[in-house]
Amino acid sequence: MIYEPLRSAQFVVRELLLKADKHNVSLVIGVPKENQKVEKRLAITPETTILLVESGYQVVIESKAGLAINYSDRYYSESGARIADSKADVFQADIILKISPPTYEEVAMMKPRSSVFSFLYLHLISSETLELMAEKRINALAYELIHDDNWVSPFVTAISEIEGACSISIASELLSSAHGGKGILLGGVPGISPTEVVIIGAGVAGTVAARAALALGAAVKVFDNDINNLRKIQHELGRTVFTSTLQPNVLRNVFRSADVVIGAMQYVNKKDLYRISADLIREMKKGALIIDLRMSHGGCFETTMEACLPGHPQVFERFGILHFCELSISSRVARTASIALSNIFISIFSAMAECGGIGRLARFDIGFASGFYMFAGKMVNSYVANHFNRPVNDIGLFLPGL
């Protein structure tokens, strides 16, 4: 299983890489600087750069790309990377590692038949960008679409753990008087009713958020459309957690007394999309707080969907309810998130070196192959194809040796 190094110490990963087939990997990995006003995370750290170079890759980093995670160009240079002053130089690499999806201007700088890896933020991808990708026969991979042997995305798991923990810290901060909140403590104090935290979505982010809220003494209620997820979270956290499916009447009663509502539903590759209606939010008590962890996929609430539009404030009030809607909450702890992402890339690129390239790894590993929404310029993921109303193809038709 490719992603087992996630559970290993870094020296174990180093040993795996040194054993990898080093004969002429010769692939160039380019890491451009993100728009650091909205995205501070970076795909790889200097520690990961060392391991990639040792396994035979060349790494090109755009100058000042690592400043947002407190790594200077010198750190990357001493790790074996080449520092490029020109963004166009970076986009001439064989593989581009990004966080945000590529823009039209970035794809225009890419050479034909190259590959770009990023998160899948559909509202940031334009049809014109996809057309240019098709014309240049680009391979485009989304981290959320990759899965392991258990059909779990290691990238989603890592980021969800961080976002779930961050959401409770943010809730505690915004409920305080110092930030215009109701002036209540997120937790339990003798003689005072505990804060009520409602979580929509019993996945990894919801579980971590619930555990953190319970540790502070809050009363936690979790909703999900999947009874198996509810069964799992109750098993992990104990009977003190109230769980329910998305029953309208139950939701309405709970929302009326909630102090904090956290949206953590998963939408990628899902047929059914559940969003909380504005009518429910209108019935919440004044001064309550909504935190949406799924802004990158369109939002969990009707009142947060518009916050996906460029220029919309990340914190705003609607119906007397404070809304917190950052595109990526894990970008608030960008260094931690970047290290978590880097740990996964180590195993992926080690496997790629052993297999002899992207195409061969996709041929032998269905979990990796599932990460592509475009391969050789052809749309190969039905979830993305349906969103843009484009025809979809079987990726197996384009893989070497098939």
N, C-alpha and C positions, 0 to 999 in steps of 0.2 A: 504494500500500500504506500503510495507516494508521500502522503502527508504525515507519516509517523514522526518525523523529526520535530514536529510541534511539541511533542512531549519530552524531547531530549534536550540535554544541555548543549551549549554551542560547540564544545570541544568534540562532541559526538558527530555533529553535523560536519565539522571540519574534516574529521576522519572519513566520512562518507564521500565528501567532495574530492579528497586526495586520492580516493580509490576510483573515482570516475574516469572514464575513458577520455584522455586529454588530447587525442590525436586530431589536431586541426579543427577544433570547434569553430574558431575564427568568426563567431557571430559578434556583432557590435550591439551593445545595449545602450540606448540613449535615455537619459533622464532629464527632461526639460523643467524649467522653473514654472510652478503653478502660479495662477493669479492669487497672490498671497493675501489679498484683501478678503477673499472669501474661502480660500483653501490653503491651509498651512501645512497639511500633511505631505510627505514625500514617500515615494515607493520604496526606496532602499536607503539604508544608513551606511556610514563608512565601514562598520564591522561586516556587513553583508557584502560590500564592495570588495573587500579583501578576499572573501571566499569565492566570489564570482571570478575574479581575476586569476586566482589559484586554479580554478577549474577550466581555464582556457578562454574565457570571454574577455572582450575589450569593453570597458565601461566609459562612457562619455557623459559628463555632468555639466549642465549649463551653469555658468558662474552665478554664485549667490543663491542657487536653488535650495541649499540646505540651511540658510539663515533662519528660516521660520521654525526650524526644529533645533536651533542652536548648534549647528555644525557648519563651520567655515569651509571655504574652498580648500584650505590647507589640509583639513582632516581627510577630505575625499582624495586629494592629490597624493597624500602620503599613504593612502590605502590602495593606490594603483590606478585610480581613475584619471582620465584626461579632462581638464577643465576647459570648456569651450565658451568663448565670449559671445558667440553667435548662436541664436536659437535655431537658425536654419541649419547650422552645422550639426546640432544634436539630432534634428529630425531626418538626417541622412543615415541614421543608424538602421540596422536590420530589425531591431525590436525597440519600440518606444514604450517606456513604462511611465504611465500617468496615474493621476488620481481622478480628476475630472475627465469626462469624455473629450475626445479631440474636437476642435473647432474646424470650420471649413478652411480657415487660414493655415492651421497646423497640418491638416491633411494635404493641402497644396504644397507644403514644404517636404512631405515624405516622398521617398523614392518608390517607384512601382514595386508591387509584390512584397512590400515590407509588412510588419505587424505592429499593431498598437494595442496595449493592454490598459484598461481603465475600469472604473466603476461604471455601472449602467444607470445613468441619470437621463431617462428618456426625454424629459422636458428640456434638456440642454443639447440634444442631438437634433439637427435639422435634416429635412429630406434632401436638401442640397448637399450636405456633408456626406450622406449615404450614397448619393449619386456619384460624387467624386471618388469615394472609396471604391465603388464598383468599377469606375473607369480605370482606376490605377491598380485594380485587383488586390486590394488591401485585405489582410487578415485582421479582424477586430474581435478582441476577446473582452468579456466583462467578468470581473472577479466574482460577482454574485452568482453567476451561472455555473462556475466550476463546482464540482462536488467530489466527495471522497467515496469510499466503498459503501458507506451508510447513507449515501445521497444527502449528505450535509455539506454545505459550503464552508470551508475553513475560514474564508475571508469574512463571510457574514457572521460567523460565530465569534471571531476575534473582535470585530468592530461592535457587534451587538453587546458583548460583555462590557466593553468600555462605555458605550452609550447608556446602557442600563444603569451603571454605577454613577455616571455623570448626571443623569436625569434627577436623581435624588438630591445630589449636591446643589443643582440648579434650583430645584423646588424649594429647598431650605433657604437658599439665598433670596429668591424672589418673594417668598412669603413674609420676609422680615420687613419691618418698618423702614429700614435703611434703604430699601429698593422700591418703596412705594406699595409694598404688600399690606396684608391685613394686620401684620404684626403678630403672627402666631409662630410658635415653635413646631417644627416638623418632628414630632415625637410625642412621647407620653410623659406627663408630669403628674405626680400624685395629686388628686383632687380636681384635675382638669381633664375633660374628655379628650381622648387622643385624636390627632389629626387623621382625617379619612383620605386615603390614597386609593384611587381607582385606576387600574391598569387594563388597557384594551390590548390584548395579545399576550399569550402565554408561552411565547418562544424564549430564546436565550435572553434578549434584552428585558422582556417582561419578568422573567425569573430573577435576574440579577437585581432589577429595580425593586421587586417585591422583597427580596431578601434584605436589601439595604434599608428599605423603609421599615420592615419588621424589627430590624436591629435597633432602630431609633425609637421604637415603641409606637409606631403608627398603626392604625387599623387598616388592613389591606384587603381589597376586593379585586379579583381578577376575572376578566371576561375573555372568551375566545369562541370562535365558530367551530373549533375542533375539540371534541370531547376527550380525545387522547392527549392533547396538549394540557388540558385542565387536569386530567388524571395524573399526568407526569409532574406538573408543578405542585400539586397537592401532596404527592408522594415525597417530593424533594424538600418542601418547606413545612409540611405538617398540617394538621387539621385546623390550625388557627387561621388559615387563609380561606376566605370565602371565595368560591368559584361558581361561575355560571356561564352558560352559553349566551349568545347575544339575543336575549329575549327583550323586546321593546319595553314591556311594562316593568320588568326588573331593572333594566338600565335607567329608565326614567326615575324610579324611586331612589336609586343609588346616586344618580347625578344630582338630585336635589340637595343631598346632604354632603356631597364630596367637597373637599378642600383642594385636592389636586387630582387631575385626570391626566394620565400619560398614555399616549398613543404609540403602540409598538407592534402593530399588525405587520405581517409580511405580505408583500404584494407581487414580488418578482416571480414569474412563472406560475402564477395562480390564476385559475379561471374566474373565481368569484372575488370581487372587490367589495369589502364592507367599509363604509365610511359613516361616521356618526353624524346625524343630521343636525342642522342648525337649530331645529325646534328643541332638541334635547338640551343643547348648550344654552339656549335662551332661558330654560327653567332652572339653571344652576344658580346658586346663591351668589350675590355680588361679592366681588373680591376673590373669588376662587381662581384657580390657575390651571391652564391647559399647556402641556408640553408635548409637542409632536416630534417623535423620533423618526418619522418616515417622510420628511419633507423632500428628500432626494427621490422619492418614488410617488410624489403627488399629494402626500398628506393623508392623515387618518380621519380628518374632520372636514365637514363642508366649510367651516369658517377658516380653515388654514390653507385650503387649496389655492386661494388667490395669492398667498404669500410665496408661492413658487415663482411668481412673475418677477423679472428683474427689477430691482429698485424698490421692492416692497419692504417695509420695515420688518425686522426679525422679531421684534417685541411690540405688540399692539394690543389694544383693548377692543372687545366686541361684546355687546350686551352686558357690559360691566364685568366681563370675564377677561383676565389677563392671558394673552396667548404668547407662548415662546416657540418660535419656528425657525431655528437655524437650519441651514441646508444640511450640515453635518456637525452634530454635537461633538463627535470625537476629534474634530479639528481644534477644539478648545484645549485638548491635551495632545497636541500634534506629535510631540516626540514619542510619547507612549504608543500612540496609534501607529506611527511610522515603524517603530521597532517591531510591533506585532505583525504588521504587513511583511516586513523584511524577513521575519522568521519563516513565513510561508513561502516566499520567493526562493529561499535557499534550497528547499527540497524540490520545488518545481524545476528550477534551472539545473540542479544536479541531475534529475531524471532526464531532462532534455539533452544534456551533454552525453549521457549514457546511451540514449536512443539515437542521437545523430541529428537532432533538429526538431522544429515545431511540428512539421507534418508527420514525422515518424512517431513522436510522442502521442500526438492526437490519434494516430492509427492504433496504438497499443493500449491507450488509456482512455476509456470512454468518459471518465469523469473530467479529464482535461479537455477532451474534444467537445463536451457539452458546454464549455465556457465560451465558445465562439458564436457570435451572432452573425458574423460575416466571415467567409473563408474564400480566398481567391476572388474576392469581389462579389460573391454570391451570398444572398441571405440564407442562413442555415438554422435560424432559431424562430420557431413559430410565434413565441410571445412577442418578440421584437417585430417580426414581419407583420403580425396582425395590427400592431400599434401604428405602423406606417402604411398599412394596406399594400404590402408588397408580397410577391410570390415567395414561397419558401422552398429550399432544396435540401436534400439529404447530404450532410457533410461527407459521408462515406464515398460519394461520387468523386470527391476532389482529393482524397488522401492517397499518398504514394503506396503502391503495391496492391491496390484494390481494383 
